[in-house]
Amino acid sequence: MFAERSPAVEQQKRKGLRVAFAVSIGFTLAVYAGAIVPFLGPLFAAQFLLGSSRPMPLGKTIGAAIVILIAGMAMMVLTNVLGDRPAPFLLILGLTYFACFAAQSTGKGGPAVFLVLVVSIIVPLLGILNKELANSILSILVAGVLSGAVLMWLAHAVFPEPFSQEVEAVAIDERPPALLRALANTVILLGSVVICLTSDNLTAAAVIPITVASLLGQLDVGASGRAAMGLVLVNLFGGVLASVAYAALSLRPNLLSIFLIVLVVVLLLGGRAAARSKDAPVFAGALTTFLILFGLGVSPLPGSAAESFATRIVYVAAALIYALLFAAILWPRASNAERISA
């Protein structure tokens, strides 16, 4: 039995090491380069690496990058043209979220769907809440996509996957899109975006919709209340780790400290996220929360990082409770209808 588990455990270790290496190196280099959104490239790299134990084929990598870039450019145009007209702006934004959630419900699309969601949240927020960054959004996005892809390939070069005749079998559940659930998720996420757009604090408010989108991707329709609360606690744990990490960094603020802090935290969360278990997406969500909060803390975006860090933790907790509450209200109707149609 031990012999049967050993290959899977070794594969998990290699995947976890790849994620820790790529994220810590990428995050540190992004801070050194003065990146406005230093977590973007490492976040893309983590999603790519957690999606498979094998490096993403070049064609698929280019395809995912093109999809993300097209989504970013489309969001830029949408923000520039309809940013001052809330009704059509939110309608088109909602249709974009609906398409992403519908694709997620089929079990296909991989990490690209979540990354498109992240892009569709960040670009409008930066474009509306920070006019100074409006013209830099595309360059930020391009740098994030390219650095994420480079980090993925570099991590596989340093920690390669041994050749095996066995093809990595990923069970794809062929199921029709759960449109009612996707509609409910769209309403929940769009509501959080509206809340964010009414806030003057970009660095704190931006955490809300990304956290909501991450949690909605982890929740299971049939999950018990205890399991759902566990999701909330683990995601909140990612925020608490970010707060502790920022406090530790303030004692010795330098690049080496950033590298070591991110490396330790990502080894803790990324190793669990790399496992073949139902809990893996939960720890991947906690890793996302950590990267966003810690990244905003060291970002050169306007605002006092030290003063607003506690506010961000509160925002994360509020976003998690908000998503869980409205999912509990809206999802049962969607799931019942889907059972009847099935």
Helices and strands as residue ranges (DSSP letters): H 2-32, H 40-51, H 58-82, H 86-105, H 111-129, G 131-136, H 137-158, H 179-197, H 202-205, H 207-218, H 225-251, H 255-273, H 280-298, H 305-341
